[in-house]
């Protein structure tokens, strides 16, 4: 699918046209760089690889995180009520939410941040490389060294967190503001445009849930295509209908990838059935 989307973008690409998505932005940058350096690392192959990473890293992790947030909202109904009240107070009922609203919703933000700490979506992120010689705590690290950060260990360090394996709720959240989410920088187009696209996708998702009239459903079946559609908007510049064969093939691929992380990753990301059977504070 990435190959066909890239080919489609190449056929319609004009450097003087507006950049509507990641592929457009990459093609424009690739053209500039290849004129200066034919051996540039900005290549069609790298573009294809980057698109894969966007969908893998940006879809399954978010889907799993949303499942945990839903489970925790049910487990802590008093927190769900407070979050609801905070959303009504800040956003109201007459407009869609925007990213800037989070600055005025400390309880909601703290609830989300604690979920990210308690169930780290990606315990072992992708390998990084140092770009120059450096030292950390007296240890020399030469240029080109592979670096693998163990986020799970950071999020579960008993020297930092009291009872790190338990979900922390209530007043202690105020101590963890340093973990607030950072602004996702503009990726080749205005942030407002992307917010509108995400809001539209959320509306589509909530309408699907409303249509069940309270009947039970597998939430992941609609979360996966909805979340990855945001990646489609970001990378391809358009969404795919849930019944589109390309959409369904992509979801199967993403669900397959979700079974591939480490044991720690699986334990951290996959909601398990004993959430309500054991004490979670």
C-alpha positions in Angstrom: 0.0 0.0 0.0 2.8 2.4 0.8 4.3 1.7 -2.6 1.1 2.5 -4.4 0.5 5.7 -2.4 4.1 6.9 -3.1 3.6 6.2 -6.8 0.3 8.1 -6.8 1.9 11.1 -5.0 4.9 11.1 -7.5 2.5 11.3 -10.4 0.6 14.3 -9.1 3.6 15.9 -7.3 4.5 19.5 -8.2 7.1 21.3 -6.1 5.1 24.5 -6.4 1.9 23.0 -5.1 0.8 23.0 -1.4 2.2 20.2 0.7 -0.7 18.3 2.1 0.9 15.3 3.8 4.2 13.7 4.8 4.8 12.1 1.4 4.4 15.4 -0.4 6.8 17.0 2.1 9.3 14.2 1.8 9.2 14.3 -2.1 9.8 18.1 -2.1 12.8 17.7 0.3 14.2 14.8 -1.6 14.1 16.7 -4.9 16.0 19.6 -3.3 18.6 17.4 -1.6 19.2 15.2 -4.7 20.0 18.3 -6.8 22.7 19.1 -4.2 23.9 15.6 -3.6 23.0 12.6 -5.8 24.1 10.3 -2.9 21.7 11.9 -0.4 20.1 9.5 2.1 16.7 11.1 1.2 15.6 8.3 -1.2 12.4 6.7 -2.3 13.4 3.5 -0.5 13.9 5.5 2.8 10.5 7.1 2.3 8.9 3.7 2.0 10.6 2.6 5.2 9.6 5.7 7.1 6.0 5.2 6.1 6.1 1.7 7.6 7.5 3.0 10.8 4.8 5.6 11.1 2.1 3.0 10.9 3.7 0.5 13.1 4.9 2.9 15.8 1.9 5.3 15.5 -1.0 2.9 15.3 -0.6 -0.2 17.5 0.8 1.8 20.5 -2.1 4.3 20.4 -4.7 1.6 20.0 -3.3 -0.3 23.0 -3.1 2.9 25.0 -6.7 3.8 24.3 -7.8 0.3 25.4 -6.0 0.8 28.7 -7.6 4.3 29.2 -11.0 2.8 28.6 -10.4 0.0 31.1 -9.1 2.4 33.7 -12.0 4.7 33.2 -14.3 1.9 34.0 -12.2 0.7 36.9 -12.2 4.2 38.4 -15.6 5.5 37.8 -15.0 8.4 40.2 -12.1 9.6 38.0 -14.2 9.1 34.9 -16.8 11.4 36.3 -14.2 14.0 37.2 -12.6 13.8 33.8 -16.1 14.2 32.2 -16.7 17.3 34.3 -13.3 18.8 33.4 -14.0 18.2 29.7 -17.4 19.8 30.0 -15.9 22.8 31.8 -13.1 23.4 29.4 -14.4 22.3 26.1 -18.1 22.4 26.6 -20.8 21.0 24.3 -20.7 23.5 21.5 -17.3 22.9 19.9 -14.7 20.2 19.2 -11.6 19.9 21.5 -8.2 21.2 20.4 -4.8 20.2 21.6 -4.3 23.5 23.5 -7.2 22.5 25.8 -4.9 20.1 27.6 -3.2 23.0 29.3 -6.4 23.7 31.2 -7.2 20.0 32.0 -4.6 19.0 34.6 -6.6 16.0 36.0 -7.3 14.5 32.5 -3.7 15.0 31.5 -2.4 13.4 34.7 -4.7 10.4 34.2 -3.3 9.9 30.7 0.3 10.4 31.8 0.0 7.9 34.6 -1.4 5.3 32.1 1.7 5.9 29.9 3.9 5.4 32.9 2.1 2.4 34.3 1.7 0.6 30.9 4.5 2.0 28.8 3.3 1.6 25.2 6.8 1.0 23.9 9.1 -0.2 26.7 12.1 -0.6 24.4 12.0 2.1 21.7 13.8 1.9 18.4 17.6 1.8 18.5 19.3 5.3 18.2 22.8 6.2 17.2 25.0 8.8 18.8 26.0 11.5 16.2 29.2 12.6 18.0 31.5 11.5 20.9 29.9 12.2 24.3 30.0 11.0 27.9 27.2 10.2 30.4 27.9 10.0 34.1 31.5 9.5 33.4 31.1 6.8 30.7 32.6 7.7 27.3 30.3 6.9 24.4 31.9 7.3 21.0 30.3 8.5 17.8 28.1 5.9 16.1 27.3 3.9 19.2 23.9 2.1 19.2 21.7 3.3 22.1 18.7 1.4 23.3 16.7 3.2 26.1 14.9 1.0 28.6 11.8 3.2 29.2 10.1 0.4 31.2 13.0 0.5 33.8 12.7 4.3 34.1 8.9 4.1 34.5 9.2 1.4 37.1 12.2 2.6 39.1 11.3 2.2 42.9 13.8 5.0 43.6 11.6 7.4 41.7 8.1 5.9 42.0 6.3 4.7 45.1 4.9 1.2 44.3 5.8 1.6 40.6 3.9 -1.6 39.5 0.6 -0.1 40.7 -1.5 2.4 38.9 -1.2 5.6 40.9 -4.2 7.8 41.2 -5.3 10.9 43.0 -3.2 13.7 44.6 0.2 12.1 43.8 -0.3 12.8 40.1 0.6 16.4 40.8 4.2 15.3 41.4 4.5 14.0 37.9 3.9 17.0 35.7 7.4 16.7 34.2 6.0 13.8 32.1 3.4 16.0 30.4 3.2 15.3 26.6 5.2 17.5 24.4 3.8 19.4 21.5 3.8 17.3 18.3 5.6 19.6 15.9 4.1 20.5 12.6 4.9 17.9 10.0 4.9 19.6 6.6 1.5 21.3 7.2 -0.4 23.4 9.7 -1.2 21.8 13.0 -4.7 23.1 12.9 -5.4 21.1 9.7 -4.3 17.9 11.4 -6.3 18.6 14.5 -9.4 19.0 12.3 -8.7 15.7 10.6 -8.2 13.9 14.0 -11.4 15.4 15.3 -13.3 14.2 12.2 -12.0 10.7 12.8 -12.9 10.8 16.5 -16.5 11.8 15.5 -16.7 8.9 13.1 -15.5 6.5 15.8 -17.9 7.8 18.4 -20.8 7.5 16.0 -19.9 3.9 15.4 -20.0 3.3 19.1 -23.3 5.1 19.5 -24.8 2.8 16.7 -24.2 -0.3 18.9 -26.9 1.0 21.3 -25.0 -0.3 24.3 -24.4 -3.8 22.8 -21.1 -5.4 23.6 -18.3 -5.1 21.0 -14.6 -5.7 20.6 -13.3 -2.2 21.0 -10.0 -3.0 19.2 -11.9 -3.9 16.0 -12.9 -0.2 15.6 -10.0 1.4 17.4 -7.3 -0.1 15.1 -8.7 1.3 11.8 -9.7 4.6 13.5 -6.2 5.2 14.9 -4.4 4.1 11.8 -6.6 6.4 9.7 -5.0 9.3 11.6 -1.7 7.9 10.2 -3.2 7.7 6.8 -4.2 11.4 7.1 -0.7 12.3 8.2 1.3 10.2 5.7 -1.1 9.9 2.7 -3.3 13.0 3.1 -6.6 11.0 3.2 -8.4 8.4 5.2 -9.7 5.0 4.2 -13.2 3.7 4.7 -13.3 0.9 7.3 -14.6 -1.5 4.6 -11.9 -0.7 2.1 -9.9 -3.8 1.2 -6.7 -1.8 1.6 -7.8 -0.6 5.0 -8.6 -4.2 6.1 -5.3 -5.5 4.8 -3.4 -2.8 6.6 -5.2 -3.6 9.9 -4.3 -7.3 9.6 -0.7 -6.3 9.1 -0.8 -3.9 12.1 -2.4 -6.6 14.3 0.3 -9.0 13.2 3.0 -6.6 14.1 1.5 -6.1 17.5 2.3 -9.7 18.3 6.0 -9.2 17.6 7.4 -7.0 20.4 9.3 -8.4 23.4 7.6 -10.2 26.3 7.8 -7.0 28.3 6.2 -5.1 25.5 3.4 -7.6 25.2 2.8 -7.5 29.0 2.9 -3.8 29.0 0.7 -3.1 26.0 -2.0 -5.8 25.9 -4.9 -5.2 28.2 -5.3 -8.4 30.4 -8.4 -9.9 31.9 -7.3 -9.7 35.5 -7.4 -5.9 35.7 -10.5 -6.0 37.8 -9.5 -9.2 39.7 -6.5 -7.7 41.5 -6.2 -4.6 43.6 -5.1 -1.5 41.6 -4.7 1.7 43.5 
